[in-house]
Each structure stands twice: as structure tokens, then as C-alpha cells.
Amino acid sequence: SVAVNWRTTTLVQFPQVQYAAASDWTEFTEVVNVIDAKSEQVTLDKERIVYHHSAVIDNLNARTMYIYRVGGKGIWSEWSQFQTASNDSNDFTFVWFGDVQHGLNDYVPRIFRRAFQQAPDARFWLFTGDMVDLAQRDSQWNDLIAASGFTSSVIPWMAAAGNHEYPDTVINEVEVSYLDPSFKNHFTFPENGISGLKESSYYFDYQNVRFIVLNGNEQLSDQALWLDSILSNNPCRWTIAVLHQPLYSMGKKRDQRKTREAFLSVFDKYKVDLVLQGHDHVYSRSYKLFNGKKVSPEGHGTVYVTSMSGSDSYPLNYLYNDLMEKNGANLQLFQVISIDGRKLSFSAYTPAGTLYDDFNLYK
């Protein structure tokens, strides 16, 4: 299945998605399938009205290229394409971005473009939160989508919610923080997470890899129980956890103890392979760790990586330096991660195309 989201500035009659198996010519238009979309009227920060539309295309054939377009009565987008997953454990690649957040107009477009050049066949792009700086400002979401160009219409996005998707608002003279509605307006994610955090805590299996997306902003103990339950029945060879706040902070003077206390023992219990994180605006990669200590490269352990993709770097914090194999600051990075059977390959690149860090895991 694939979720499709788009928005319009005016009301569209009969919003739909048309799709078909891709072909070498234009005859696919004679056999298109049609799905009605859900639409929601949204009032933006300057009282402007827009309409967000979404549809889930399911029951697709595996390992197939599909072509699709969105629209409604009298208006349609161009045709775009996407590739479905395989039913088996064939090799695949995805791209991971840390905090994008800053430099959406100036510096982020080039890292998106370089990532597409480096891994044009990536099956999806994964974000570990703080995709924008102020989620309540629609202009920043506009900048993010504009920075991605056409790529977001051909490569699916998966994302965790960061703290900057949680604006602080004063209600009855009390400051509260909540997931801004814009996050769910722009994306349609699986609804298999815990109650109250659907689409910001969820998991999905992709070709023998279980990806678990956690919301590091709230309900950590509830998510830890949920995490235990979905890892206790995990049919996949590889497990990758995704969250915004890192377990071992290496930026500023931070120490995310609540995150570590909630999830570390579960990661250890089920031998999670890789944890992808953001928040600290630095790059750090741990050794293989178990119970907060280094283990041998051949031993059972988890590698924790924190990265950033935007233009605002923080100073390094060396609180957990003895656990880290690679640290860096003042770097814009994207990561290309490939799974080929019993091998996971990880490479971090700068937008200039320089290989900054790489390692392999084997199972």
C-alpha cells in the first residue's frame, strides 16, 4: 500500500487518486483505477483556507511500478510513479535525514538533491523529527515541500515527530505542548501505534526489516510497553528504531535520561540492531552497546546514531564520548542505508558528496 497526500487552495469536487500499473506508453490511461480521497478544510495561521486531501492505495501487487495522479472534477496533476515493496527479503536502500528544520530555503534543497543523486532508487526517505522549526507556521511546511522538488511525489516519506512539531501554546494562562495538527495534515502514517499517538507512534515491515517509529515527546512508559509487545512477535531479521530524542545525547549540555530509561532495556532485550535519532544537531555514532557498555563487533548490541541535515549546528557534548566511535559538528548530512540479506550497510554523506562515515552490520 501507499498513502498519497496533497492539498489545494480551493475546494475540489470529487477529489480522487487515479492509478495503474506503469507501462512504456500512455495506454495505461484506459485502465486506470480510481480511489475517492478524504478531504479536510484547514484554516492556516493567517486565516487562509486550504484543503488537504489523502487516500491510501492498497491491495497493490508486490515489486511493481505504478503510475498515479491526483485531482478531481476538471483539474488533475501530472502523472508520477512509485515502486512497491517485494514480498521477499530482496535488497533495498532508504535514505535517512536528521533534523532538517533550519535553512529550508537556502541550505536544505541541495542536501535533498544530493541525496536523490546518491540514491535515486531509494524506496523511501526517513526523517527523525524537527522537519520544520515552527510547525504552526504554514510557510515553513511550504518551504520544506518546495525544497524537496518533485522527489516527494516519487519517493514516499516516513517521519517521527520531533519537539518542534510540538509548539508551546498558552491555554487558560497555562502553557501546554501538543502535536501540531499540521503534522497529520501533511502525512498519512500507519495507525497501529498506541492510543492517543496514532500516526506519531507506529511500525511497518519492509522486506525483512521492522521499522518502529517512536514519539519521544510524551507517553514514554506506554510506548515502552507497546514496543515490548511488537518486538516480542517480530518476524523480521532486522530491527531499526526511529525517534527524535537520542538515548545518549552528544549535543549541547543534554542528557535525555527519560528516553534512555524508557527504551534502553527494551532495545537490549530484543537486540534491536540500529537506532536512528535527531534533536542534538550533531553527528554521533556509538560502538555496539548493550546495557550502556561497549561490546565486541561480533557481539549482540545496538548501534545508536544521531545526525542532522539542516544548517544549525550545536557544540558537541562529550558526556558519552567513551561510547561513541565517531563524532562531528558543523556538518549537513544525509545517510544512505542498504539492507542486503544478512548485511546492513550505512554511509553518511555531506551535500558535497563527501563520504563522512560508514560501517556495516552482519547477522
N, C-alpha and C positions, 0 to 999 in steps of 0.2 A: 504494500500500500504506500501511497504518497499523499501528503497533505499539501494543498495549494492555497495560498493566501494572497489577496490583492486588495487594493482599495481604489475608490473613485471619489471624485469631488461632487458628483451629482447622483441622484437616485437612479438605479438601473432597474429596468423592468426585466423580470425573469433572469436573474444572474445565474450563469451556468459555467461549467467546465466541459469542453469537448476534448475527447482524446481518442487515440487509435494506435495500434502498433505502427512504428515508423516504417516507411518504405523508401525506395530510391526515387520515386516520382511523386506526384501530387494526387494520385488516385485514392490515397487514404481518406480524403475528404468525403468520399462516397460511402464510407463505412464507419463514420465516427460514432462513438458512444457519447452520451450526454448525461451529466450529473447536475442536479439542481444544487445551488450553493446556499449556505446560510448567510444572511446579511445582518449587519448591526449598524445602527446610526450612532456616530460618536461625535461628541462636542469637544473640540480641541481647546487648547489653553487660551486662545483669543476668541472664543465663542464661535469659531467657524465650524460648520457641519461637514463631516465626511462620512463615507460608508465603507466599512470593512467587510470583505466577503471571504468565505472559506468553504472548502469542500475536501473530503477525503476520498481518493480514488482507491478502492480496494479490489480484492479478488483478481489482481494482476498476475500475469504469467511471470515466472522467475527468469532472470537473466535475459531480459528483453528490453529493447529500446522502444520507448513510447514517445509520441508527439502529442502536444496538447496546446490549447489556448483558452483564455478566459474572456468573459464578456457577458452580453445579454442582448436584449432586443435592440438591433440597429447599431451595435458597437462591439468590436472584438479586438483583442490583442493580436500580435503576431504569433506564429507557431513557434514553440520551444520544445526541447527534448529532455528526457531523463531516462536513466538506466535503472532497472530493478535489480534487487539482490539475487544471488544464486541460492538454490536450495541446499547446496553442499558447502564445504569449507574451502572453496577456491580462494586464492589470494586476493586481497583488495587493499586499497590505500584510502586514508582520510587525512584531512588537514585540521590541525588544532590551532586556535588563536587564544592567547591570554587576553587581558583587559585591552579592549580597543579604545573606547572611552574618550581619549583626547586626540586632537589632530584629525578629526573626521574629514574635514575639508582639505587639509594640507598634506598630511603625512600618511594617513591610513590608505588612501587609494592605491599608492604604489605597493604597499605590502600585500593588498588583496590581488593586485595584478601579477605581482611576482609569484605569489602562491599559486595562482592559476597557471602561470607559465611552468612552474616547477612540477606541479602535479595536476595536469589537465584532466586526468581520468579519476581524480578523487571522487569517491562515492558520496561523501558529504563533508561539510565544514562543521566543526565543533567549536563552540565558544564557552569559556568558563566564566561568564558573567561580566558585569560592567561593560555592556556593549555601548552604552551612552553614559554621559556624566550626570545628566538630569533627565530622568525618564519621563517626568511630567511635561517636558518641553518637546512638542511635536517636531520642531525644527531639527532637533538632534537625530531623531529617527529618520527624518528625510535625508539628513547628511549621511547617515550610516548606509541607507539603501542606495543612495547615489554613489557612494564610494565603491560599492560592490559592482556597479555597472550591470551588465547582463548576467553575470555569473550566478546571482541568486535565483535566476529563472531556470537554470540548468543543473545546479548543484544544490541539493537540499541542505538546510541549516538545522542544526540541533544546538540547544543552548541551556546553560544553567542560569539561574537568577543570581545576580550579584547584589551587594548592598546599595549600589547606585540605581538598581531597579526598584529600590525601596525609598521613596522620598519621605522626608520628615514633614509632617503636616500638623498644625495646631487645630484640635477639635475640642470645643468647650474648654479652652485655655489649657488643654493638656496636649503635649507633643506626642504624636503616635507615628509609627512607621508601618507601612503596608506595601505589598506588592502593587506597583502602579498598574492600572488596567491596560496601559499601552503594551505591556509585555505579552499578554494573552491576545490583545487585538491584532498584533503583528504575526503571531505564530500559532500553530496548532500542533501540540505535542501529545504524546500518549497520556491517557487519563488513568494509568494503573498505579499511581502513587498513593500516598496516604490522604485521608480525608482532610480537606482544607488546604492542601498543597498540590492538587491535581494540576498537571502541566508544568509545575516547577519542581516536583519530585516524581521521577518516572524511570522506567528502564526499557531497553529494547535490545533484541538479539539480532546481530548482523553477522551471518556466515561464521558461526562458531566463536563469536565474541559477545559477551554480555556487557553492555554499557549501562551503568547505573548513574543517573543524574540526581544529585542531592541538592537540597536548598539549605545552604549554610547560615541562613538568616533567622530561622525560627523552627520551633518544634523539633529540636535535635534529638531528644530522647525518643520521641515517637518514631522518627525516621530511623534511628538505630535499630529499633525492634523490627521495623519493616525491612530494613537492609538485611538483617539476620534471616528473615523469613524467605526473601527471594534468593539469597545466596545458599540457603540450605537445600534448595532444589534448583540447581544451576546445571543445565545440560551442556554448557559451552566449555571449550578448552581454556579460553582466555577470559579474564575479567578485568574491566577497566572502570574505575570510579571517577566521577567528574563532580567537582564542586568549586565554589568560588574561594572560600576562606581556607588557606592551607593549614595542614596539621603542624608543620614546622615552619614558622614564619622566618623569612630571611630579609624582609624589608622594614625600614624604619626601626622603631623600638617596639615591635609587636610580638605577641606570643598568644596564639589562638588556642588557649587551653580548652575552652568549651568544645571546639571542634575535635580536638585530639581525644578528649575524654569520652566524647560520644561515639566516635567511629573507629578509633585505633584498634581496640580489641576485636571488633567485628572483622576489620580488614585482615588482622592477623589470623583469626580463627579460620577464615575461609581462603586464606592465601591469595588475596587479591594481587594481581600482577603489577598494576600501574595505576597511580592516582594523579590526575591532571587537575591543576589548581591555578588560581589567579590572585588578585587582590593586592599583592605586595609590590607590584611594579618593578620587579627584578627578575632575573633568571636564576633558578637554583635547581639542581638535580641531586638527589640523595644517592648514597650507596643502596644496595639491597638492605632493607631494615626489617627486623622482627622485634616486637616489644621495645621499640625505641633504641635498638642497638644494631650495629653493623653485623651482617652475616656474610659468609663467603659467596662469591658469584654463583657457585653451584648450589647453594643452599636455598631453602624456601624463604622468601622475603618479598617485600613490596618496594618498588621504586616510586618516590614522590617527586614530581616535577612541578615547579611554579614558573610561569612565563608571562610576558606582556607583549602587546602588539602596538599599543598607542605611543604617544610622544611625551609622556610624563613619567620620568624615572624617579624612583626613590633611592635613598642611600641604603647600602647593604647593612644588614644586622647580622652579627656573627654569633648569635646566641646558640645556634645549632650547626656551627661551621664544621664541627668534627664529624657530623653525619652526612655532610654534603661532598659530592665528588666534583661538582662544577658550580661555580657562582659567577654572576656577572650583572652589571648595571649599565645604564645608558645604552640600551640595546632595544631596537624594534625587532621582534622575532615572529616567525611562524614555524610550526612543526609539521613535518610530513611523517606519518606513522603508517607502516605497512605490516600486514599480517600474512605470512605465507606458511600455512601448516603449523609446524612447531617452532617457527621463528617469528619474533616481533622485532622490527627494525624501526628505530627512532632517529630522526635527523632534524636539527633546529637550524634554520637559515635566517639570515638578515635580508632586508628588502633589496640589498645589492647582490644577492645570490651567494653570499659567502656562507660556507658551512661552519657554524659556530660550535655545535656539539652533536655527538651521535653515540649510540650504543645499541646493543642487541640483547634480547632476552630469548631464552630457549626453554622449551617444555617437552 
